Amino acid sequence: MGKKQNVTGQEATPLAAMARCLPAPPGKPAVARIAADLLDGDATSAALGRLLDAHPQLASLTAAFADYSPFLWRLATTKPERFLALIEGPPDAIRARILADVQRAGEEAEEVADIMRRLRRLRAEFALFVALCDCGGLWRLPEVTRALSDFADACVAAAVAFLLREARQAGRLTAADGEGPGFVVLALGKHGARELNYSSDIDLVVFFDPEAPLREGLEPAPFFVRLTQGLVKILQERTGDGYVFRVDLRLRPDPGSTAVAVSLPAAFSYYESVGQNWERAAFIKARPVAGDIALGERFLADLRPFVWRKYFDFATIADIHAMKRQIHAVRGHEAIAVAGHDIKLGRGGIREIEFFVQTQQLVFGGRRPSLRGRRTLEVLDALVEEKWITPQARDDMAAAYIFLRTVEHRLQMVADEQTQRLPDDAEALACVARFCGFATVEAFGEALTAHARKVQGHYAMLFEEGPELAAEAGSLVFTGTSDDPETLETLRRLGFSDPPRVAETVRGWHFGRRSAVTSARAREVLTELTPALLTALGQTAAPDAALAALDEAFGRMPAAVELLSMLRSNERLLRLFADLLGGAPRLAEVVSASPHVLDAVIDPTFLDPTSDEAAIEARLRGLLGKPASYEDFLDRLREAVRQENFLVGARFLSDILSPPRAGEAFAAVAQAAVRLSLEAAQAAFEEEHGKVPGGRAVVVGLGRLGAREMTAASDLDLVVIYDFDAERRESDGRRPLDAVVYYSRLTQRLVSALTVPTRRGRLYEVDMRLRPSGRKGPVATQFDGFLAYQKNEAETWEHMALTRARVIAGDASLAADVEEAITAVLSEARDREKLATDIREMRALIAEEKGEDDPGDLKLAAGGLVDIEFIAQFLMLAHAATEPALIVPGSAHVLARAAEKGFIAPDHADVLRPAYDLLSSVFHWQRLTVEGRFDPKAVAPAIQKRIATAVGLPDQKVLARTLDDTRRQVRATFNELLGAGGKAKSRKAKG
């Protein structure tokens, strides 16, 4: 581009005589269009013709508009008299007159439609005027951007003046003329810096004083919100006359959750507590442009410590490093394609120049007031004076800035669009090149590439010591409030299906919308971690769901610094946590509540798991340590169990533990928790009530705990059995109790220890309905009573429950007696037909009460786990009298031994054993991944796909068909073994 002349001092010289056409000469078609569209024979066209004949440079410039800019040509030809007035008058006088007309519009307009019409027409006139002065070489870039910014100032001020006048006339605003209205509009961004581009949006933030002079009873927040909405309408709404400015209010504090006008105290509190470095950068350029200017200046003065920090700590330096690296996370883009290149966001573009300047302002401006300027070129000079950059760096960056901003203006003049992207189309690109003053695209490309490479070089050196990103995914920019197109594309490539939602979620973290990441340190670590975190989430089965789960977790967690720091320091942990978020939200919640559970994953023993009961109990005891009190014990136990269960789930998720071994491990953790709770409950009880002479107590585990088949969501089926010396029934403590009362209260304390929620959460749900007489009976059962009940009163279903019973805690001698008694009950000879009938009726009753038609319920659905478990229980009860080897916990073991002994036919075994393996494996996955009911229609497809893959099937559709087929075969086998038919028969109520 040629060198422009500053000749604005020639106050009386017409613009026509001053124009120096900078675009490349247009072709003959454009000259012909001037004659056809502009010179049609009236007095105006005659005057235009004389001026164009007298000033060949003006004629060439006019032809360039016709050839390269449909927008400017329309402005020139729709009102030739306006075009004539602009080229006939002195530029300085025209500029002053238009700005004065804008001010008068705010002072004189009687209604909204009037001021909107006047401002839009003035905007069209000013757009044509600026284009003439810019393309005609009258103004250099700083003068062009200042003129555009002054016009924006005038329009915002006029609209605000009109609205305040309306409010005064309506009696809503009681402030007199000249008195502060308690309302201020700040310009930020390029507007605040007086560096607006040709078709720029304007970035505004609107603040109000809660004590503003309003009519009594009028709430300030709704009033100023409506006033702001009126301001946006005046400036932005498109009418037949076009628009004035597109208004962006998203630089206000947390725009996703605040109104368009924010009270000054709320704004100050926000910036003081969760304000970010990019917001500090935005406020470098802030200035009041309308409303109560003095109020705005006071606010900015109060905000100065936030923007300009006296001391610059290393954590903030790291945050700025991360901000820079977020902008471009991909390396190796040395080549800069011209076609389609984004001169703002692309490599070596305007953004890098601005970031180069603003970052150094943030770093050094707190101690160097001379660096606190708003305009880019001026601050480059100041950086040289302060010796932070070399004169060569300043010259290179300044030249590139002028070049790129001028290209930006030409691009926007084509169609009055806010664009910074060069055309992909060859013909359109050639037009832009000529409009920028180059004869060929090649010459234009060479100039563009040369400037961009120099910018890249200086920009890279600014952060040459910054650590590399963990991922090279692409551009990831979450500063500011709007979506960066390249970032959205990067998120798409990473695997996210809704990139705008992802971007808004990440921005929300930085705005402090989630309690866990409101501290400055949390946001610094998060900024550094974000690219690697998003890459890891993108590799999960459900990236969008995983991010949503993390966002929810941040909302529940009091603080996330510990978790984020751990994830940042260990890539393996990061991948596992991302996998948990995407595939096992239940486990992710555990990590969110207690990040330190991830410590166990770092331990080398993570890859060498055990389900051994003694080993797991020893580890729990080690984690428990020596509690200072009973309450401390309850808290510590919950932490220890949470960590151990998390470890089991994480190993299962990582394919280190098979489903059966995971079931054993979950059961071992529960068993240890019961043992420790019983010990603690007994110790506390004995301190107050002493011991019962000859007293013994055990806890019997039933259901999945007894069978060692627990899942991540299983509750505990427990029965407490006790015995004592009948001759001495009273305990020997300071507050003695009768033995029956003693063991009942001890049982209640045990259940409370296992179930009561503390500040560390809940441990287990406990179900004691399988005790003799159910809820109507005592919570603990004396051994003799247990024996008598099981021999004389218990129904078949209660003996079925005993098939999965085992003593898990308590006195060793009583444990042996109870185990022997249970074996004796199970070994009794039974009428096979009656047994089959009772089990069929029990199954029918469950179906009647709880249903069996839900395909997602693998436990209760027809042909589901209950059917197989009932078959196993039938086989044990029917044949244990002659084959004691069948008395083993766990349906899989019973089925295996029954097949070995010939109690079921090979074809039945071939159905039941693989069916149990499949159903129990999927059931484990369901319980690990989803809280509550597993609804295939509601559960994320990615989670279902993960489950299908885990059991060796290609997708969820095949899984669903396989499960359906399996259940049909199981139900058919159930009917064959136990007999078809049978109605539900009401059993004895258990409460």
N, C-alpha and C positions, 0 to 999 in steps of 0.2 A: 504494500500500500504506500502510496506517495505521502510525502510529508505535508501536514496540514498547516495552514497559516492562521494565526490568531489576529483577526483584524476587527475585533468587536469594538475597538476604540473609535472607529469611523462611524460616529453616531448617525450622521445624516446620509450615509451612502446606502442606496437601495440594495436589497439582497441580490437582485438580479445582476448587479454590476460586480458583486463580490464573489459569486459562485465560481468555484473551480471544480469541474466535474472529475471526480475520482474513479467512478466505475469505468470499466473498459467500455470503449465506444459501442453503442448498440448497433444493430443491423438496420437495413433499409425498411423492413416492415414496421419497426417502431416509429421511424420518421413519418411513414405514411399514416400511422395511427394518430399521430399528433394532429395532422391535418383533418382527419376524419372525425376524431372524438373531441378535439379541443377548439379547433378553429372553424366554427360553422357559420361565420358571417355576421354575427351581431357586433355591437360596440365593444363588448368585453373581449370577444375573440380577436377583434381588430387590434385592440391594445395589446393583447397577448402576442399576437403575431409580430407587432413592431418590437416588443421587448426581446422575443426569441431571435429575431433577425439581427437585433443590435448586439446581442450577447450570445455568441455561439456556444460558450461553455454552459450557459443556462439551457440552451436548446438541447445540448447533448445530455445534460442531467435529466431534463424532462423526458427525453426519449428513453433514457435508462429506466426511469420509473415505468414507462409503458412496456418496456421489454422484460423487466425483471421482477416487478412488484405489482401484482393485481390489486393489492390493498391500496398502495399509494396512488396508483393510476385512477382507481375509483374515487378516491378523495379529491383528486385534481379535476376530474371530468364531471362529477356530479354537481359541483358548484364551481364553475370556472371563475366566477367573480371572487370567490374566497382565495383561489389560487393566485389570481391577479393581485389581490390586496397584499398577500404575503410576499410576493416577489417585488412589489413596488415599494414596500416600506423598509425602513432601516431595521435590522434584526433586533437590536436592543429595545427599540420602541415597541415593536410587535410583541416581544416577550413580556414586557412590562404591561402592555395593554391587555393581553390575554389573562395574565395573573390577576389584574385588577377586575376584569370581568368575572372571574371566578369568585373573587371576594364579594362582589356586588350580588352575585346570585345567592350567596348565603344570607346576605343582609336584606334583599328585596323580595325574594320568592315568597308567595303567599300560600303555596301548597306544595306537597311532595312532588306531584307531577311536573310542576313548573321548574323546580330546582333540578330534578332529574333530566328534564329536556335540555335545560341550559348547560348543565355540566357536560352532557354527552356531546353536544354540538361543539362546545369549546374544546373537548378532548380531541375530536376529529380534526379541528383546526390546528391544535397544538401538535398533534402527531405528524401532520403534513409539514408544519413549520420546522419541527426538529429534524425531520428527514432531509429537508432542504439544506438546513445548516450543517448537518452531519455529513451527508453524502456530497454536499457542495464544498466541503473543506473549510467552512467558516469557523467551526468549533472543533477543538480537540476532544478526546474522549472524556477527560474530567469535566469539561463544560457541557458536553452532551448529557452525561449522567446527572450532573447537578441540575440542569434544566428540567429533566424528566422528574427528578426528585422534588424540586420546588413546585412543579405543577401538582404532584401528588400531595404535598403538604397543603397547598392552597385548596385542593378539592376536599380533603379530609376536614380541614378547618372550616370550610364553608358549610359542609354537611352538618358538622357538629354545631356550628353557630345557628343554623336553621332549626335544628332539633331542640336546642336549648331555648331558643326564642319561642318556639311552639310550647314548650313545657312551662315557660314563665307565663305566657299568655293564658294557658289553661289553669294556672294556679298550682300546678304540681311542684314547680321549682320556685322557691321563695327568694332565692338569691337575686339581688338587683344587678343591673348591667355593671360590669366591672368587678363584681364580687365573685370569688371563686365558687364554681358550682359543685366542687367535690367530685369531679369526674375528669379523668385525663386519658388521652390516647397517646400511647408510645409507639413510635415507629422502630422496628427492628430490621435486621437483615440489610439488604441493599438499600432499602428505603431509609433506614436509620442512618446509614453511612453516606447518604446522598450519592449512591452508586446504582440507582435503578437502571435496569435494562429497558429496551424499547417497548416490549410488551409484557413487562413484569407484573406478577402479582405484587401486592403490598402486604408485608407482614406487620400486623398491628396487634398490640395487647391493650386491653382496656381495664383500667383500675378505677375503683371508686372509694370514697371515704364513707364508712358507715354512719358518720355524723353529718352527712351532707345536708344542706339547707333545703329540706323538702317539706311539703305540706304535712301538718300533723296527722299521724296515722298512716302515712304512706311509707311502705317498706322500701328501703333503698335498693336491695338486691333485685327484686322483680322490676323496679322502675328503670334501673340502669341496664338491665338485660334487654328490656324492650327498646331503650334508647339505642343500644348497640346494634340490635337487630334492625332498627330503622336506619342506622348509619350504613350497614351492609347493603340494605335494599337500595338506598340512594346511589351508592357507588357501583354495585355489582349487577343488579338486576338488568337483564337485557330487554330493551324496548326496540321500537322501530328506529330509534336513533343510536342503537348500539349499547355500549356500557362505558363506564368510566375506568374503573379498576376492578380486577378480581381481588377479593379481600381474603387473606388467610389469617385466621385468629388462632391457629394451632400452636403458636409459640407461647401461649399463656401457660400458667402452671397446670400440669397434668390435664390436657384438653379432653381426654377421654372421660373424665369424671367431674369436670368443673363447668360452670355456666360461662357464657361468652364474656361476661363482665365479672371481675373478681375483686373482692374487697382488698384494700391495701394491707390490712393486718394479716389476712389469710395468705396473700401473696408473699409477704415478707417472711412469714413463718415457714412457708413451703421452701423458699430459696435458702433460708437459714438451716433447714433440717435435711432436705433431700435434693436440693439443687445440684445439678450435674455440671460437669466441665463443659459440655457443649452449650448449656444454658449460660454459663459464664461467658463463653465466646459470643453468644447471641447478644448479651447485654453490653459487650464492648461497644456495639454500634447503636445502642438504644438512645433515643432522644424524644422528648415530648413534642408533639406536633399539633395537638388540638385540645380544647377544653381548658382545664386549669393547669397552665404550663408551670407555674410556680410549684404546685403540688407535685407534679411529675419530677421536677428537678430535685425536690426534697427527697422523694422516694429513691431516686437514683443515687443521691448522696448517701442515704442510709444503706443502700445496697452495695456501696463501694467495697466494703470489706469482703463481701461474697465474691465479687468479680476480681478484685485486685488483692490477692493475698500477700501479706507481708512476708510470711515464711512459706517456702515451697518445700513440701515434704516428698520423700521418695515414693510414697504410695500414690500421690497424685501424678508424679512423673510417670509411674507405671500405668496409671489410668490413661494418660494422654498417649503413651506408647500404644496401648491397646486400641484407643480410638483410631489412631492412624492405621494400625494394622487391620482393623475391621473394614476400613474403606476399601482396601484391596488386599485380599488374602491370597491371590494367585500370583505366582511369579512367572517370569519368562515372557512377558508381553512387551518385548522390545519393539516389535514392528507395530506401527500405528496405521491402520487402514484409513484412508480418507473417506471413501464412500461409507455412509452410515455411522461415522465416528461422532461420539458425543463430546463436544468441545468443553462441556462443563464437567461431566462425571468421568469422562474417559481419561486414560493415562496422559499425564502432562497437561491436564486441562485446568479450567478456571478454579475448580474446587481445590486442586492441589496447591495452587498459588495462594488462595485464600487461607487454606489450612496452614501452609508454611508461615504465613504472617500471623494469623490468630494464635497459633500454638505458642509462638515465641512471645507474643503479647501476654498470654496466660502465664508462661513460665517466668518472665522477667519484669512484666509490667508492674507488679506489686512493689518492686524496689526501684523502678525506673519510670517515673511519671511521663517522661517524654514518649514512651511507647504506648500511651493510652489513646492514641488517635483512632478515628473511625474509618478513615479512607485508606484503602490498600496501598496506593502509590505513595502517599505521605508517610505511612508507617514503614514502608521499605526504606525510605530515606532516613527515618529515625533509627532504624536498625543498623544502618551503616554508621551513623553518627555515634551510636553507642558501642560500635565495634562488635556487634553480634554477628553480622554477616559482612562479606567483602563487597566492595563497590561492583565487582564483576557479577556477583550473585544478584545484587540489586538491579543492575542494568539488564541482565538476562530475564529476570522475573518480570520486571516492569515492561520490557518490550513485548514479552509473551502475553502479558495481561492486556496490554493495549491492543495487540493483534487479535487475541481471542475474543475480547469483549466487542471489538468492532465487527468481527465475523458474526458474533451472536446477534448484534443489532441488524445486520443485513438479513440473516436468516428470519428474524422476527418481522422485518418489514415486508417480507414476501406476502404473508397472509395474515399479519397481526396475530400470530400464534406464539404462545410461550413455549418455544422449542429451542433446544441447543444441539439438535442432532442434524448432521449433514445428510442430504438426500442419498438414498441408495441408487436412484435412477440416474443414469449417466447424463441425460439431457438436462435434468433439473440441477444436478451437481455442476454442470458447465455454466448454467445461468448464475448460480450462486458464486462461482469463482469469478465470473466477469463482473458481477455486482460488487464484489470485493476488490475490483481493480486489477484482476489478473487476466491475461489474454487466454491462458489455457488452464485446464484442470491440473496438468502436471506441474506448472509453475506454482499454482496455489498449494498443491500437495507438498511440494518441497518446502515451501515457507512454513506451512502448518507443522510438518514433521520436525523441522529444525527447531522451532520454538518448543514443541512438546518435549523433545529429547532434552533440551536444556532444563526445562522445568523438572522433568523426571530426575535428572542428575542432582539438582539442588535439593529437591524434595526427599530423595533417598538418603542423602548425606545428613539431613536433619535428624533422622532416626537410625543412623547406621549401626548403633549399638543396641537397638531394640531386639528382644528375642523373637524368634520365629513363631508363627502360629502353629498350633498342633495339627491344623488341617489346612489344606490348600483348596478349599471348596469353591472359592470365587468371591466376588464382592459381597460383603456383609456389613451394611451400614444401618445402624439403628439410632443414630443421633438425629436430633430434630423431631419433626412430627409427621412427616409425609413419607410415603413408601418410595424407596429407591428402586427403580425398575430393574437394575442389575441385581439388587439383593433379592427381589422376588424371583427372578430367574434362577439365582443360585439356590434358593430354598426349594424351588421345584426340582432342581437337579439332585438335591440332597434326599428327596423322597417325600416332601410335604405336599399334601394335596390342596391346602388352603394357605398359600404363602402370605396373603394380606393379614389373615388372622394371626399367623405366627409372628409377623413383624409387629403387629399391634400388641401382642402379648409380651414380647421382649421389651418393647418401648415402655409398656406398663410397669415392668419391673424397675426400669430406671426412673420412672416417675414416682416411685414409692407406693404403688397401689397394693403391694403385697408386703405385709408386716415383716417378713423374714429378710427382706432386702432393702430396708429403708436406711440402714446405716451406711456411712460413706465407705467403710472398709468392705462391706458386703457387695456394694455396687462396683467397687474397684476390682475385686476378685471376679465378680460376675462378668464384667466387661472383658477381662482377660480370658475367661473360660468360654465365653459364648460361642465362638466359632467351633471349638472342639466339641462342646456340648451339643450343638445343633447337628454336627456331623454324626456324633454317636446316636442321637435320637433318630436321625434319618435312616440309620441302619437297623432300627428295630422293626418289629412286625407292624406296628401302628404308630408312625412318627407323630401324626397330629394328636392322637389320643395320649401318647406319651408326654408330649409337651403340655397338653391340657392337665394331665395328672400332676406334672411338676408345678404348674401354675397354681393349682388347687393346694398343693402341699406348701408352697410358699405362703399362701394365705392362712394356713393353719399354724405354721411353725413360728415360734417366737423370734428365732434368729437362724440364719443360714450360713453364717461365716464359716463355722466348723465344717459343715458338709461341703460347701463350695471349695474350701481350701484343700480338703481331702481329695476331692474329685480332680482338682487342678494338678495335684502332685502325683497322681497315680492313674495312668491311662487305663489299666485293667479295671480299677474301681469304677471309672467313668463308664466304661462299656457295660459293666455289670449293672450299674445303677440305671443306665438308659434302657437296658434290657428289662429290668424290673418295671420301669415306668410303662414300657410298651407292652409287656407281656404278663406282668404279675403285679397289678396295682396294689394288692394287699401288702406285698412285701415292700413295695415302694413307700407305703404309708409308715411302715416300721422304720425305715431309714429316715424318713422325714422327721419322725418323732424322736429318734435316737440315732443320729448319724454315726456314733461310735460303733454301732454294730458292724459297720463296714471294716473295722479293724480286723475282725476274724477272717475276712476274705483275703487279707494281705498275708496272714499267717500261712506258712508252707503246708501246715496240716490240713488246710482247706481241701487240698487235692487228695488227701488220704483219709477219707471219712470213716466213721464208725457208727454203728447202731447199738453197740454194746452198752447194756444198761449200767453196768458198774462204771465204765469209763465216762459216760455222760453224767452220771450222778457225781462222780469225783470232780468233773469240770464245773458243774453247777455249784458245788460246795466251794470250789476255789473262787468262782466269781462272786459268791455270796460274802466271803470273808467273815468278819466278826461284827455283826450289826450292833449298833449302840443301844438299840431299844427294839421292842416288838414292832413298832411302827416303821422303824428303819429296816427291820427284817422284811416287812411286807413290800416296801419300796425296792429293796435290793433284789428280792426274789423276782419281782416283775421284770426288772431290768435283765436279770440273768436268763430267765425263761424266754424273754423277747429275743435276746441275742442268740440263744441256742436254737429256737424255732426258726429264726431268720436264717441261721446257718444251714439248717436242714432244708428249708425252702430254696435257698440260693444254690445249694448243691444239687437239689432235684432239678431246678431250672437249668443248671449247667450240665445236666446229664451225668453228674458224678454219682448220684444216688438213683437207683431204680425205684419205681413206685413201691414195691413191697418193702424195700429197705428204708425208704422214706417213711412209710407207715410205722415200721419198727422204731425208727429214730424219734418221730413225733411222740410215740407212745412212751419211749424211754425218758424223754424230757418231762412228759406229764407225770410219769411214775415218780421221778426224782422230785418234782415239785410237790407231789402229795406227801412223800416221805419227809421232806424238809418241813413242810407245813405242819404235819402231824407232830414232829419233834418239837417245833416252836410252840405249837398250841399246847402240847402236854407240859412243856416246861413252864409256860406262863400260868397254866391252870394249876399245876402242882404247887407253884409258889403261893397261890392264894388258898387252894382247897386241899393240898396234900395229895396222897395217893390212897386208892382203895386197896385194902389188904388182899393180896392174891389177885389183884385186878390185872386183866390183860385185854388188849384191844387190837383189832386189825382193820385195815381198809381193803375191801374187795373191789377190784375194778371189773366192770362188765362192758358189754358193747364193744366198740372199736378199741377202747383202751385195753380191755381184757384180752381181746384177740390180737393185739399189737398191729392194728390196721388203721391207726388214726390218720386223719388228713389235717391240713393246715387250719381247718375250721371246726374240727370235732369238739364236742363238749365232753364232759367226764360223767360217765354213769358209775356211781359209787354206792356201796353199801358198807356200813360200819357194824362190825360184830364185836361184842365184848363178853368177858366172863369174869367172875370174881368168887371169892370165898363166901358161900351163902351164910356162914356163921358170923361174918363181920362185914356188914353191908355199908358202913359209913366210912368216909374218907378221914384221914388223920390230920388234916391241915387246920389252920387257924379259923377257917370258915368251913366246917365239915359239911358234906353233902351225902345224901343217900346214893348208893351206887347207880341206880337207874337214872336218877336226876344228874348225877355226875357225868355219866357217859353220854347222856342226851345233850348236856350243855357243852361237853368237850367236842361232840360231833358238830354242834352248831358253830363253835369257834373254828373248827377245821374248815367247814364250808365257807365261813366268812373269810378266813385267810386266803382261800382259793378264789373267791368271787368278788369281794368288796373292791370297788374302784378307789384307788389312791391317786396321789398326784402323778404317779408313774403309770396310771391306767389300770385296766382290768386284766386278770390272769386267765381264768377259764369260766365258762358256764358249767354248773354242776347240776346233774339230774339224779335225784335219789328215789325216783318213783319205782324202781325195780326192787326196793326192799320189801320184805313181807308186809302185807296189808297196805302197801302203797302210801299215799299221802295221809291216809287216815290213821296209820300206825305210827309208833314212835320212830324218831329219826335214827336211832341206833337199836340194834337187836341183840338180845342176849343169846349166847351160843346154843343153849338148850332149846330156847324158843325157836331159833333158826332151824335146828334139826327137826323138831317136831312139826314145824310148819311145812318144811320141804317134803317130809315123809307123809304127812296126813292131809294137808290142806292145799298145797300148791297145785295150780293148774298146769296144763301142758305148756302153755306159753311161758310160765315162770321157769319150768325146767329147760325150755329152749334158751332162755336168757342165761341159765347156768352153764350152757355149753361154751360160753365165751367168758366165764368168770375165772379170775385168779387173784390170789392175795398179792397186793402190791406194796403194803406197808404195815408196820406194826410188830407186835410181839411174835418172835419166831416160833415159840411152842404152840401158841394158839393158831398161828398161820398153818402149821403142819396139821393141826386138828381140823381146821376149816377145809383145807385142800383135800384131806382124806374124806371128809363128809360130803364135799361136792362130788368127788369121784364116786362115792357110794351111791349118791342119788342118780348120777348119770348112768351108772352101771346096772340099775334096776331093769329087770325084764319088763317089757311093755307089749301091749296088744298093738301089733303093727297097723292094723286097719283103723283102730280108734285113734292112734297117733296120727296117721295120715289125715283122717277126718278133722281132727282138732287143728292141725296145721293149715289145712285148706280153709277152715272157717276163720282162723286167725288172719290169714292172708286176705280173705274176702272182707273182713272187718276193717283192716287197714285201708284197703281200697275204697271202702264205703266212707270212711272218716276222712281220709287224706287224699283220695283220688289216685288213679294210676294211668291217667291219660296224657300226662305232661311228658313229651319226648325229651325235654331237657333235664328231667329229674331222673337220673340214672339209678337212683336208689329205690324210689317208689314206683316208677313206671312198670307196667306189666312186662314181665320178662327181665326186669332189672336186677340190681344187686340183692334186694330183699328176697326175690324168688330163689336165687342161687344160695343165699345164706340159709333160707328155710330148708332147702334141699339138704345142705350140709348138716344142719341141726337134726333133721329127720333121720339121716343116715347114722349120726352118732347115737341118738336116743334109741333108734331101732336095733342097733347091732352092738353097742358097747358092752352089753351083758356077756356076749360071747367073744368080743374082740376089743379088749381095753385099749389097744393101740389107736383106736379111733378117737380117744379122748385127748385131743390136742387143740390148742387155740388156733383160730384162723381158718376160715372157710377153705382156702386153697390147700392147706395141709390135710384137712379132713377129706376133701375130694380126692386128693392124691392117694391117701391110704385106702379109701373106699374102693378106688379103682384097682389098687394093688391086690386087695383082698377079694375082689370079685363081687362087691356089694352093688356095684353099678356096671351096666354093660359097657363095653368099649365105645359103642356109638354115642352113648350118653356122656361118657367121660370126654369124648372128642368134642362134644358141644360145650359142656360146662366149664372145663378147665381153661380153654382159650377165651371163652366168653367172660369168665371172671377176670382173667388177666386184662382184657381189653376194657371192660366196663370199669374196673377199679382204677386202671391207669388214667382213663379219661376223667373219672370222678376226682382223682387226685388233682389233675390239672384244673378242673373246674373250680375246686375249692381253693386252689392256690391263686387263681387269676381273678375271680369275681366274688364280690361280697353278695351274699344272699342268693336268691333264686337265679339259676342259669337259664336265661331265656335266649334261645338261638336267634330270635328276631331282633333282640336288643343288644346282645353282646357284639362288640366290634368284630367284623369279619377277620381282621388280622389276628385276633386272639384265637378265633376258631381255627384259622389256618395253622397257627402255631401248635395247637393241640393235635390237629390232624397229622402234622409233620412228626410230632413227638411219638405218635403211635404207628408211624410208618405208612401213612396214607397221603395221597397227593394234595387233597384240598378238603374243605369243610363239606362240600356236597357229597363226596365219596364217603367221608366220615359219617354223615347223617344216614346215608343208605346202609352203610355197614352196621351202624348201631341198630337201625330198624330191623335188619335181617337177623342180627344177633339176638335181639330181644324176642323176636318171633320164635326162634329156635329154642331159647331158654324157656319161654312160656309153654311151648309144646312139650319139652322135656319135663317140666314141672308137672304138667297134667298127666303125663305118662307114668311118672314115678309115684305121684301122690293121688292120682285119680282126678278126673275132670269133674267140674260141677262143684256143688257146695255153696251154701249161703252163709252170709255173715251171721255169726252167733254172738250175742252180747256176752262179753266176759265180765268177770267181777271188777267193779269200778276200783280204780286206784287213786281216786281223788279227782 
